[in-house]
Amino acid sequence: ARRELVDFGYWYCPDGRDAQTQSQFEDVEVKPQALDWLFCVAAGYPFNVSCDNLEGDFEPDRVVFQRRVHAQVMDYLTNG
């Protein structure tokens, strides 16, 4: 069962990712962070996207990632 797997079987690569791995990380993080954003709004808490790569060898583009997460938020609101 998934609950018995490390991280419930979800893909994760720890902090310190290179550009390619960061891109893969962001691809799988769009939907969970969109849900986090919606939950924060519902609870009245501020939300900030997390690129979660403080030790990486480059600076992720937070604005582009935030736009992708926002687009997913809007898709959830429109299509469920």
N, CA, C and O atoms as CSV, one atom per row, in Angstrom:
chain,resi,resn,atom,element,x,y,z
A,1,ALA,N,N,0.844,-1.193,0.000
A,1,ALA,CA,C,0.000,0.000,0.000
A,1,ALA,C,C,0.881,1.245,0.000
A,1,ALA,O,O,1.990,1.242,0.533
A,2,ARG,N,N,0.363,2.299,-0.605
A,2,ARG,CA,C,1.134,3.551,-0.705
A,2,ARG,C,C,1.570,4.064,0.658
A,2,ARG,O,O,2.676,4.584,0.804
A,3,ARG,N,N,0.706,3.920,1.654
A,3,ARG,CA,C,1.030,4.487,2.970
A,3,ARG,C,C,2.241,3.815,3.609
A,3,ARG,O,O,2.811,4.351,4.560
A,4,GLU,N,N,2.639,2.661,3.107
A,4,GLU,CA,C,3.800,1.960,3.631
A,4,GLU,C,C,5.089,2.339,2.900
A,4,GLU,O,O,6.174,1.935,3.318
A,5,LEU,N,N,4.984,3.104,1.820
A,5,LEU,CA,C,6.151,3.502,1.035
A,5,LEU,C,C,6.745,4.805,1.556
A,5,LEU,O,O,6.039,5.624,2.144
A,6,VAL,N,N,8.032,4.992,1.340
A,6,VAL,CA,C,8.684,6.252,1.686
A,6,VAL,C,C,7.997,7.376,0.929
A,6,VAL,O,O,7.789,7.271,-0.279
A,7,ASP,N,N,7.644,8.448,1.621
A,7,ASP,CA,C,6.934,9.590,1.022
A,7,ASP,C,C,5.666,9.144,0.291
A,7,ASP,O,O,5.253,9.769,-0.686
A,8,PHE,N,N,5.050,8.054,0.773
A,8,PHE,CA,C,3.813,7.524,0.181
A,8,PHE,C,C,3.978,7.211,-1.305
A,8,PHE,O,O,3.003,7.219,-2.057
A,9,GLY,N,N,5.210,6.937,-1.723
A,9,GLY,CA,C,5.468,6.566,-3.102
A,9,GLY,C,C,5.591,7.728,-4.064
A,9,GLY,O,O,5.733,7.528,-5.270
A,10,TYR,N,N,5.537,8.945,-3.538
A,10,TYR,CA,C,5.663,10.112,-4.414
A,10,TYR,C,C,7.130,10.369,-4.717
A,10,TYR,O,O,8.001,10.147,-3.876
A,11,TRP,N,N,7.392,10.842,-5.937
A,11,TRP,CA,C,8.751,11.171,-6.344
A,11,TRP,C,C,9.220,12.400,-5.581
A,11,TRP,O,O,8.479,13.373,-5.444
A,12,TYR,N,N,10.436,12.354,-5.092
A,12,TYR,CA,C,11.014,13.520,-4.434
A,12,TYR,C,C,12.517,13.440,-4.573
A,12,TYR,O,O,13.116,12.374,-4.434
A,13,CYS,N,N,13.112,14.577,-4.848
A,13,CYS,CA,C,14.565,14.689,-4.889
A,13,CYS,C,C,14.922,15.825,-3.948
A,13,CYS,O,O,14.401,16.928,-4.110
A,14,PRO,N,N,15.788,15.601,-2.976
A,14,PRO,CA,C,16.053,16.619,-1.959
A,14,PRO,C,C,16.718,17.877,-2.507
A,14,PRO,O,O,17.186,17.923,-3.644
A,15,ASP,N,N,16.741,18.882,-1.659
A,15,ASP,CA,C,17.356,20.174,-1.950
A,15,ASP,C,C,18.760,19.970,-2.518
A,15,ASP,O,O,19.457,19.016,-2.172
A,16,GLY,N,N,19.159,20.894,-3.402
A,16,GLY,CA,C,20.461,20.810,-4.041
A,16,GLY,C,C,20.364,20.303,-5.472
A,16,GLY,O,O,21.335,19.783,-6.023
A,17,ARG,N,N,19.187,20.456,-6.071
A,17,ARG,CA,C,18.940,19.945,-7.420
A,17,ARG,C,C,19.605,20.810,-8.495
A,17,ARG,O,O,19.760,22.020,-8.326
A,18,ASP,N,N,19.994,20.167,-9.605
A,18,ASP,CA,C,20.472,20.908,-10.771
A,18,ASP,C,C,19.249,21.392,-11.559
A,18,ASP,O,O,18.116,21.102,-11.176
A,19,ALA,N,N,19.467,22.118,-12.641
A,19,ALA,CA,C,18.367,22.736,-13.392
A,19,ALA,C,C,17.395,21.692,-13.941
A,19,ALA,O,O,16.181,21.887,-13.871
A,20,GLN,N,N,17.904,20.599,-14.482
A,20,GLN,CA,C,17.030,19.577,-15.054
A,20,GLN,C,C,16.176,18.914,-13.971
A,20,GLN,O,O,14.972,18.726,-14.149
A,21,THR,N,N,16.805,18.566,-12.858
A,21,THR,CA,C,16.068,17.913,-11.779
A,21,THR,C,C,15.091,18.882,-11.131
A,21,THR,O,O,14.008,18.474,-10.712
A,22,GLN,N,N,15.454,20.160,-11.042
A,22,GLN,CA,C,14.535,21.163,-10.511
A,22,GLN,C,C,13.302,21.275,-11.401
A,22,GLN,O,O,12.185,21.408,-10.901
A,23,SER,N,N,13.496,21.222,-12.700
A,23,SER,CA,C,12.373,21.272,-13.632
A,23,SER,C,C,11.434,20.085,-13.407
A,23,SER,O,O,10.214,20.246,-13.418
A,24,GLN,N,N,11.999,18.905,-13.206
A,24,GLN,CA,C,11.185,17.717,-12.921
A,24,GLN,C,C,10.451,17.882,-11.595
A,24,GLN,O,O,9.276,17.532,-11.483
A,25,PHE,N,N,11.146,18.416,-10.591
A,25,PHE,CA,C,10.535,18.664,-9.286
A,25,PHE,C,C,9.338,19.598,-9.432
A,25,PHE,O,O,8.269,19.331,-8.882
A,26,GLU,N,N,9.514,20.685,-10.166
A,26,GLU,CA,C,8.423,21.646,-10.335
A,26,GLU,C,C,7.258,21.026,-11.094
A,26,GLU,O,O,6.101,21.332,-10.807
A,27,ASP,N,N,7.549,20.158,-12.061
A,27,ASP,CA,C,6.474,19.488,-12.802
A,27,ASP,C,C,5.565,18.682,-11.872
A,27,ASP,O,O,4.345,18.697,-12.031
A,28,VAL,N,N,6.156,17.981,-10.905
A,28,VAL,CA,C,5.334,17.174,-9.999
A,28,VAL,C,C,4.782,17.983,-8.834
A,28,VAL,O,O,3.873,17.515,-8.148
A,29,GLU,N,N,5.303,19.184,-8.589
A,29,GLU,CA,C,4.847,20.010,-7.474
A,29,GLU,C,C,3.717,20.966,-7.824
A,29,GLU,O,O,3.106,21.535,-6.919
A,30,VAL,N,N,3.420,21.163,-9.097
A,30,VAL,CA,C,2.389,22.137,-9.487
A,30,VAL,C,C,1.048,21.813,-8.832
A,30,VAL,O,O,0.441,22.682,-8.206
A,31,LYS,N,N,0.586,20.586,-8.967
A,31,LYS,CA,C,-0.737,20.239,-8.434
A,31,LYS,C,C,-0.787,20.267,-6.905
A,31,LYS,O,O,-1.724,20.845,-6.354
A,32,PRO,N,N,0.177,19.670,-6.194
A,32,PRO,CA,C,0.110,19.752,-4.733
A,32,PRO,C,C,0.176,21.193,-4.214
A,32,PRO,O,O,-0.515,21.543,-3.258
A,33,GLN,N,N,1.007,22.023,-4.844
A,33,GLN,CA,C,1.099,23.401,-4.367
A,33,GLN,C,C,-0.150,24.195,-4.720
A,33,GLN,O,O,-0.512,25.126,-4.000
A,34,ALA,N,N,-0.815,23.844,-5.814
A,34,ALA,CA,C,-2.093,24.488,-6.128
A,34,ALA,C,C,-3.121,24.152,-5.052
A,34,ALA,O,O,-3.880,25.020,-4.622
A,35,LEU,N,N,-3.145,22.906,-4.623
A,35,LEU,CA,C,-4.053,22.526,-3.535
A,35,LEU,C,C,-3.687,23.251,-2.246
A,35,LEU,O,O,-4.570,23.730,-1.534
A,36,ASP,N,N,-2.391,23.337,-1.938
A,36,ASP,CA,C,-1.949,24.088,-0.757
A,36,ASP,C,C,-2.450,25.522,-0.819
A,36,ASP,O,O,-2.921,26.065,0.181
A,37,TRP,N,N,-2.350,26.134,-1.987
A,37,TRP,CA,C,-2.788,27.519,-2.180
A,37,TRP,C,C,-4.285,27.638,-1.867
A,37,TRP,O,O,-4.705,28.545,-1.149
A,38,LEU,N,N,-5.078,26.719,-2.411
A,38,LEU,CA,C,-6.520,26.743,-2.163
A,38,LEU,C,C,-6.840,26.536,-0.684
A,38,LEU,O,O,-7.714,27.214,-0.142
A,39,PHE,N,N,-6.150,25.616,-0.030
A,39,PHE,CA,C,-6.379,25.390,1.400
A,39,PHE,C,C,-6.007,26.623,2.217
A,39,PHE,O,O,-6.703,26.972,3.170
A,40,CYS,N,N,-4.916,27.281,1.846
A,40,CYS,CA,C,-4.508,28.503,2.549
A,40,CYS,C,C,-5.563,29.593,2.397
A,40,CYS,O,O,-5.900,30.273,3.366
A,41,VAL,N,N,-6.077,29.757,1.199
A,41,VAL,CA,C,-7.130,30.754,0.974
A,41,VAL,C,C,-8.342,30.423,1.840
A,41,VAL,O,O,-8.900,31.305,2.492
A,42,ALA,N,N,-8.746,29.160,1.847
A,42,ALA,CA,C,-9.917,28.741,2.624
A,42,ALA,C,C,-9.715,28.975,4.116
A,42,ALA,O,O,-10.664,29.293,4.833
A,43,ALA,N,N,-8.478,28.818,4.582
A,43,ALA,CA,C,-8.181,28.977,6.007
A,43,ALA,C,C,-7.784,30.401,6.376
A,43,ALA,O,O,-7.589,30.708,7.552
A,44,GLY,N,N,-7.664,31.271,5.374
A,44,GLY,CA,C,-7.285,32.649,5.645
A,44,GLY,C,C,-5.806,32.850,5.922
A,44,GLY,O,O,-5.424,33.792,6.616
A,45,TYR,N,N,-4.971,31.966,5.381
A,45,TYR,CA,C,-3.525,32.080,5.559
A,45,TYR,C,C,-2.864,32.498,4.250
A,45,TYR,O,O,-3.347,32.154,3.171
A,46,PRO,N,N,-1.762,33.238,4.342
A,46,PRO,CA,C,-1.040,33.592,3.112
A,46,PRO,C,C,-0.363,32.350,2.528
A,46,PRO,O,O,-0.033,31.408,3.248
A,47,PHE,N,N,-0.166,32.371,1.228
A,47,PHE,CA,C,0.504,31.264,0.551
A,47,PHE,C,C,1.634,31.805,-0.300
A,47,PHE,O,O,1.479,32.826,-0.970
A,48,ASN,N,N,2.759,31.131,-0.279
A,48,ASN,CA,C,3.887,31.422,-1.162
A,48,ASN,C,C,4.344,30.110,-1.784
A,48,ASN,O,O,4.508,29.109,-1.086
A,49,VAL,N,N,4.548,30.117,-3.096
A,49,VAL,CA,C,5.069,28.904,-3.723
A,49,VAL,C,C,6.445,28.605,-3.156
A,49,VAL,O,O,7.150,29.497,-2.684
A,50,SER,N,N,6.811,27.340,-3.212
A,50,SER,CA,C,8.115,26.929,-2.720
A,50,SER,C,C,8.849,26.166,-3.809
A,50,SER,O,O,8.422,25.090,-4.230
A,51,CYS,N,N,9.958,26.736,-4.259
A,51,CYS,CA,C,10.815,26.031,-5.215
A,51,CYS,C,C,11.676,25.007,-4.489
A,51,CYS,O,O,12.192,24.074,-5.106
A,52,ASP,N,N,11.832,25.182,-3.170
A,52,ASP,CA,C,12.457,24.184,-2.308
A,52,ASP,C,C,13.814,23.720,-2.836
A,52,ASP,O,O,14.079,22.520,-2.919
A,53,ASN,N,N,14.666,24.678,-3.189
A,53,ASN,CA,C,15.986,24.306,-3.706
A,53,ASN,C,C,17.034,25.308,-3.237
A,53,ASN,O,O,17.742,25.903,-4.050
A,54,LEU,N,N,17.129,25.489,-1.931
A,54,LEU,CA,C,18.032,26.493,-1.365
A,54,LEU,C,C,19.501,26.184,-1.618
A,54,LEU,O,O,20.319,27.100,-1.699
A,55,GLU,N,N,19.843,24.918,-1.742
A,55,GLU,CA,C,21.243,24.523,-1.922
A,55,GLU,C,C,21.587,24.197,-3.375
A,55,GLU,O,O,22.672,23.682,-3.647
A,56,GLY,N,N,20.690,24.486,-4.303
A,56,GLY,CA,C,20.937,24.183,-5.712
A,56,GLY,C,C,22.028,25.052,-6.300
A,56,GLY,O,O,22.417,26.060,-5.711
A,57,ASP,N,N,22.520,24.659,-7.468
A,57,ASP,CA,C,23.617,25.388,-8.100
A,57,ASP,C,C,23.131,26.472,-9.061
A,57,ASP,O,O,23.909,26.979,-9.869
A,58,PHE,N,N,21.841,26.828,-8.976
A,58,PHE,CA,C,21.289,27.893,-9.802
A,58,PHE,C,C,20.051,28.435,-9.099
A,58,PHE,O,O,19.581,27.843,-8.127
A,59,GLU,N,N,19.524,29.548,-9.579
A,59,GLU,CA,C,18.343,30.182,-8.986
A,59,GLU,C,C,17.105,29.818,-9.799
A,59,GLU,O,O,16.982,30.237,-10.950
A,60,PRO,N,N,16.174,29.038,-9.215
A,60,PRO,CA,C,14.941,28.713,-9.944
A,60,PRO,C,C,14.122,29.976,-10.220
A,60,PRO,O,O,14.213,30.951,-9.474
A,61,ASP,N,N,13.343,29.959,-11.266
A,61,ASP,CA,C,12.495,31.101,-11.615
A,61,ASP,C,C,11.170,30.980,-10.872
A,61,ASP,O,O,10.235,30.332,-11.342
A,62,ARG,N,N,11.106,31.616,-9.702
A,62,ARG,CA,C,9.909,31.530,-8.854
A,62,ARG,C,C,8.680,32.103,-9.546
A,62,ARG,O,O,7.577,31.585,-9.370
A,63,VAL,N,N,8.853,33.163,-10.331
A,63,VAL,CA,C,7.707,33.806,-10.978
A,63,VAL,C,C,7.060,32.854,-11.981
A,63,VAL,O,O,5.837,32.724,-12.013
A,64,VAL,N,N,7.867,32.196,-12.789
A,64,VAL,CA,C,7.332,31.242,-13.764
A,64,VAL,C,C,6.625,30.095,-13.036
A,64,VAL,O,O,5.533,29.684,-13.428
A,65,PHE,N,N,7.251,29.587,-11.984
A,65,PHE,CA,C,6.637,28.496,-11.233
A,65,PHE,C,C,5.336,28.957,-10.576
A,65,PHE,O,O,4.347,28.223,-10.575
A,66,GLN,N,N,5.334,30.158,-10.024
A,66,GLN,CA,C,4.118,30.684,-9.405
A,66,GLN,C,C,2.993,30.802,-10.436
A,66,GLN,O,O,1.838,30.507,-10.131
A,67,ARG,N,N,3.321,31.225,-11.628
A,67,ARG,CA,C,2.308,31.321,-12.690
A,67,ARG,C,C,1.744,29.946,-13.046
A,67,ARG,O,O,0.546,29.803,-13.291
A,68,ARG,N,N,2.601,28.952,-13.073
A,68,ARG,CA,C,2.137,27.590,-13.361
A,68,ARG,C,C,1.214,27.081,-12.253
A,68,ARG,O,O,0.184,26.463,-12.524
A,69,VAL,N,N,1.593,27.348,-11.009
A,69,VAL,CA,C,0.757,26.925,-9.882
A,69,VAL,C,C,-0.572,27.674,-9.919
A,69,VAL,O,O,-1.628,27.081,-9.699
A,70,HIS,N,N,-0.520,28.981,-10.196
A,70,HIS,CA,C,-1.750,29.773,-10.270
A,70,HIS,C,C,-2.669,29.252,-11.377
A,70,HIS,O,O,-3.882,29.172,-11.188
A,71,ALA,N,N,-2.102,28.901,-12.520
A,71,ALA,CA,C,-2.907,28.350,-13.613
A,71,ALA,C,C,-3.598,27.063,-13.169
A,71,ALA,O,O,-4.744,26.807,-13.540
A,72,GLN,N,N,-2.899,26.255,-12.375
A,72,GLN,CA,C,-3.506,25.020,-11.872
A,72,GLN,C,C,-4.604,25.336,-10.862
A,72,GLN,O,O,-5.636,24.666,-10.849
A,73,VAL,N,N,-4.402,26.341,-10.021
A,73,VAL,CA,C,-5.451,26.782,-9.093
A,73,VAL,C,C,-6.701,27.152,-9.877
A,73,VAL,O,O,-7.804,26.720,-9.540
A,74,MET,N,N,-6.528,27.949,-10.918
A,74,MET,CA,C,-7.671,28.385,-11.717
A,74,MET,C,C,-8.346,27.197,-12.402
A,74,MET,O,O,-9.570,27.168,-12.531
A,75,ASP,N,N,-7.557,26.224,-12.839
A,75,ASP,CA,C,-8.127,25.025,-13.452
A,75,ASP,C,C,-8.955,24.244,-12.429
A,75,ASP,O,O,-10.048,23.775,-12.747
A,76,TYR,N,N,-8.441,24.103,-11.206
A,76,TYR,CA,C,-9.215,23.426,-10.164
A,76,TYR,C,C,-10.515,24.169,-9.889
A,76,TYR,O,O,-11.565,23.546,-9.729
A,77,LEU,N,N,-10.454,25.489,-9.833
A,77,LEU,CA,C,-11.656,26.275,-9.551
A,77,LEU,C,C,-12.670,26.186,-10.689
A,77,LEU,O,O,-13.878,26.207,-10.453
A,78,THR,N,N,-12.180,26.088,-11.908
A,78,THR,CA,C,-13.060,26.038,-13.076
A,78,THR,C,C,-13.593,24.633,-13.347
A,78,THR,O,O,-14.776,24.448,-13.631
A,79,ASN,N,N,-12.707,23.656,-13.253
A,79,ASN,CA,C,-13.053,22.292,-13.677
A,79,ASN,C,C,-13.124,21.265,-12.552
A,79,ASN,O,O,-13.517,20.118,-12.762
A,80,GLY,N,N,-12.740,21.696,-11.366
A,80,GLY,CA,C,-12.767,20.772,-10.225
A,80,GLY,C,C,-11.574,19.873,-10.148
A,80,GLY,O,O,-11.478,19.052,-9.235
